[in-house]
Amino acid sequence: MTQTFKVKAAIKPYILDFAFDAGTSRGVLKDKQTHFIRVQSPVFPEIYGIGEAGPLKGLSPDDRPDFMDRAMEVLGELENIPFSTEPTKILQILSEAGLEEFPSLRFGLETAMLDLVNGGIRKILPNRFYEYGTEIPINGLIWMGEKPFMKQQIEQKLQQGFDCIKMKIGAIDFESELALLESIREKYSKEQITLRVDANGAFNPNEAMGKLNRLAKLGIHSIEQPIGPGNGKAMAELCRTSPIPIALDEELIGIHDIQEKKALLEDLKPAYLILKPSLVGGILATKEWISLAEDLGIGWWMTSALESNIGLNAIAQLTSSLNPVLPQGLGTGMLYRNNVSSPLVISTGKLKYDKHKSWSIPDWD
C-alpha cells in the first residue's frame, strides 16, 4: 500500500585509498573523496537507506568547494518533503529538486531513498543481478602508467578470465601504447579478446584520425572520447569517418534538456554511449539517454565513476534492470584498499551479487 513519509538525512565524507597509482590522461589518482548519504524515517523503523555521492575530481559538475555546504542545504530541504513509498514518484520528486549542477548528489539520494523503501537491504530496483545472482559481463580495465605496469595489468586480467579488455591511452607515448595492444593481438584474435580503448579526450583533433587508422589495424572494438568534449564539428566528422566505432563519454556531461540530448546524438551519430549515472544526473537521466540512443540505433554500456561498492551496487542494479547486451564498465570494486565490504564479487570477467556475503557499512559517528 502506498503511503507518504518524511525522512531524516545525513551525509558523511569518506576517503577511498587507491591500491596503486591510477593513471589517467588527467593525472594520477591516489585517493578519491566520496560521500555516503543515509536516510531514515519513522515509517521504516530500525532500518536506513544508504547511497553515495562521489563527484569525480576535475570532471563532475559538482566537484566544487561548496559541495558539502550545498549538500547539507539540499538534505535539509528534503526533510520537509512528503515522499511517496512508490519508487517512480520518489525519482520524479528528486528529478525536480533543482539538482542539475549536482548529478552525483542526486544519484546518491535516489539510491538511498530507493534502498529505504525497499527495506534497507541494499536493493535499489527490481533486477536479476540482485534478486537471482545473474552475472553481468564486465571489461577488465587497464590503467595508465609505465609500460611494465600496464603490461602486468594486461597479463593479470587475461589470467583472471576477462575476454573484454579496456585500456586507457593518452598518458604515455602512443608508440608504447600501440605496442602493448599489439602484444595482446599477437596472442589473441578479436574473436577471443575484445579490445576497447579510452582516450579520455587526449587526442589532438588534428592528429586523431591518423591514430585511429593505426589502432584500427588491431581490431579495436571502440574508442571512448578520442578528442575532448565541445569540439562538435570535429567529433561529428570523426564519428562519420573513423575506422573504429566511437563512444561518447565526457561529451554527455552537463546536458539536461531532452531536446538538447537528442540534438547531440543526431548531430554526432556516435556508435555507443558510455553512461556514468553520477555524472549525467542519476537514474532517470541515464534512462533518458538510453531511450534516445536506442531510438537512434546507438549502443550503450554503463560504467562507474570510481564509486565505492555502495555506488557500484546501485549502478550494477540499474544496469541489470535495463537488460544490457554488452560487457559493462563495472570492475572498479577492487581498486581501493578500504572499500566497503559487500556481496559484490568479480570472477572470470563477470560481476555477481553473492548473497552469502554481507555488507559492512562504515560507522556513522
N, C-alpha and C positions, 0 to 999 in steps of 0.2 A: 504494500500500500504506500502510495506517495504521500510524503508529509514534508513540512518545512522545518528548518533548523538553522541555528546560528552557530558560529564557530569561534573558538579562541585560537589564535595563530601565533607562531613564534618562528624565528629564523636564527640559525646558528652557523657562523663561518667554520670552514674546515679546510685544512691544507693537505692536499694529496701529494705525496712524495713519489716522484718517478723512480723506478728501479734502475734506470740508466739515463744518460743524457739523450733526450729525444729530439733529434734534429729535424727541423722543417725549413722551408725557404724563408720563413720569417724569423728564424733564430732557433736557438737550442732551449728546450724546456727542461727544467729541473724539478719544478713543482707546479701545482695548479691550485689556485684558490677556488673553492666551491662553497655552496651554502645549502644546508639542509633546512627544509620547511616542515614544520609539524602543525597539524590542525587537530583539534579535539572539540567535542560537543557533548552536552548532557544527554542528547538524544542517542548517542552511541557511547554509553558508559564503559570506562576501563579500556578503551582502545584509542588508537590515534592513527591518522594517515600521515605518510611522510613522502615528500618529494624533494627534488634537487634543482636548484637554480645555479648553474655554473657558467657564467659568462666566459667566453674564450678570449684570452688576452690579445689585444690588437686586432680583433676581428668582430666580436659581438657588439651590437649596438649598445648593450647595457654594460660593457666594460668601461665604466666611468667612475670618477671619485665619489660621487654621491649615491652609488648603488645601494649601500646599506640604509642610508637615510631615506631614500625613496621607497625601498622595500618595506621599511617599518611603517611608513605612511600608508602604503597600499594595504598591508596586513591590518592596520587599524581601521581603515575604511571598510574592508571586507567583513570585519566583525559586526558591522551594523546591518549587513545584508541578510535577509531571509533566503536561504538556499533551499532548493527542492532536492529531494533524495533521488530524483530522476537524473541520471548521468548526462543526458543530452542537454538538459536545462542548466546544469552546472557549467558545462562547457560554453554554453551560449552566454551566460552571465559573465564569465571570465573573459570571453572574447569582446565584450562590450565595456570592459573595465578601464579602457584607455591605456593599455599596456603595450602599444605598438613599439615603443622605444625600449621595452624591457621584455624581449621574447623569452629569455631563459627563465625569468621570474614567472611569466605566465605559464610556461611549461611545468615548472616546479609546483605551482599552485594547482594546476589541472591534475597532476599526478597525486598530490597529497589529498585533494578533495575526493577524487575517484577511489583512492585507496581507503579512505574513511568510510564512504558509503558502501563499499564492497566488504566491509568487515575488518579493516585494518590488518589484512593478511597478505599485503603487498600485491594483491590482484588489482589491475588497473582497468582492463577492458575484457570482454569476452574474447578468448583466443585459445588456440590449440597448444601454443607454446607453454602457457601456464597450466591449463586445465588437463592436458594429456601428455605433456612432456615431448611434444612434437619438436624435432630439432630444426634449427634454422641454419642452412649453409652460410658460411661467412668467408671473407677473404683473409689471408694471412698478411698482416701489414709489416712492411719493411721500412724502418725509419732511416732518415738520412744520417750520415756520419762518415768516418774514414772508410775507405774501401774494404779493409779487412773486417770491420764491424758489420758492414752491410752484407758482405759475403757470409759471415757467420749467421746472421739472421735468416738469410735465404735458406741455407742448409738446414737450419733448425726447423723452419716452417715446413719444408719438404719432408723432413723426418717425422714431423708431427702429423702428417697426412693431409695437409692442405692441398687442394687441387686448383685453388684460385689464389694468386699472389698479387698483392698491390704494393708497388714500390714508389715511395716519394722521391721525386727527382728535382733538380734545380739548385742544389746546395753545393755539391762537389762538381768537378768539371764534367761536362757532358760526355766526353770520351770514356771516362771511367764508369759512368752510369750505363752507358751503352754496352760496355764490356761485361758488366755484371748481368745485364739482361741477356746478352749473347751466351753467357755461361749456362744460363737456365735452358735456353733454347737448344744448345748443343746436346743436352741430356734428355729434354722433354719436348715433345711436339705440342702444338697449340691444342690438339685434341686431348692431350694428357694433362697439361697445365695451362690454365687461363692466366694471362698476364695483363694486369691493369697498371697504369702509371698515373701519378698525381703530381702535377707541376705547381700547384698552388699559385698559379698566375705568374710563375717565374720567367717564362719566355718573353723576350722582346718581340713585339708584333712583327717586326721586320725579319726576324730570323726564325720565327715559329714554323713556317711551312717547311723549311729546309730540315729542321729537326724532326718534324712529323714524318717526312718522307724516309728518313733514316730509321726511325723507330718502326715504321710500317713493315720493313723487311723482316722484323722479328715476330710478326703475327700478333701484334698488341691488340687486346680486346677493346680498350678505350683509354682515353686520356682525360683526366679531370682538369678543368680550368687551365688550359695551356697558357693563356695570357690573362692579365689582371681584369677584374670587372670594370665596367664602364667604357670599354672600348667596343661599343656596339657594332660599328661598321666592320671593324677588323674581325670581331668574333663571328659575325654573320658570314663573312667570307670564308673563315676557317671552317665553320660548320658545314658550309656548302661544298668546299673543295678538299678538305682534309682526307687523306687516305686512311686515317684512324678515326673511328666514331668519337665524337666529343661529348663530354658530360659537363654540365654546368653545376657549380657548387657555390662559390662565393658570389656569383652573379645574382643569386636569388635573394640575398640578404637585404633587408630594408624595403622590400616591395610588399605592400599590404593590400592594395586595391585589386580586386579580382580582374578588372579590365586591364590594368597595367600588367598583371601576371600573364594574362592571355596574350597581350600585345608582344611582350618579351619573347614568349615561346613561338609565336607566329613569325616574328621578325628574325630570330636567330635560328630556329629549327634545329635544336641540338638532337643528338641521338638519345641522350639519357639526362636525367636529373639526379643529383646527389642531395638527399634531404636530411638535414640535421634539425630535428624539431626545436631544439633550444636556440637555434639561430634564425629560423624562419617564422617563429611565432607560436609554437605549440601544436597540439593535436589537430584542431580544426584547420589551422593554416596549412599544415602538412597535407591533410586530406584534400584540401582545395587544390594545392599544387598537383597532387597525384591525379585528381579527377580531370584537370585541364590537360595534363600530359597524356593521359590515356586517350582522351578525345582526339588528340593530335597524333596518336601513334608513337609517342615518345616513351621510352622505357624509364625505369627508375630503380634506385635502391636506397636504403636508409643507412646512415652512419651515425655514430655517436660523436659528440663534440668533447671527447675526453672526460665524460662524466664518471663518477664513481659507479659502483654497482647499483645504486639506487636509481640513478637516471638511466643507466643502461637497461635495467629491468623494464622500466616504463617504455623505452624505445623498442625493445625486443617484443613486448606485448603488442604495441601499436603495429609494428611490422607484421607480426603473425596475423593480426586481425584483418590485414589487407591482402592476405594471400600472395606473398611475394613469389616471384619466379626466378630471380637471380640471386647469387650469393650477396650477402649484405655486409656492411662495414661495421660489424658489432663485436670485434675481437679485442676490445680495449680493456677488458676486465683484469688482465694480468699485468697492466702497466705499472701499478703502484705497489709500494711496499706496505702501505697502510690502508688499502682499500677496505670497504665494508664487507665483512664475511657474508656470503649469500649462497643461495642454491644454484647460482649461475655457474655452469661448467662448460669448458671447451674441450672437445675430444674429436680427433680425426677431422678437423676443419669444420666442425659444427658447434653451435651454441645450444645448450639444453638447460631446462629448468628442472633440477633434481630435487623433488620434494622430500627426499630423505635428509637433505641438508637444511640447515636453519639460517635465519638472519641473525646478525649481531650488530644492531644499530648503536653507534657511539652514545655514551651517556650525554644527556642534555645539559646537565648542570656542571 
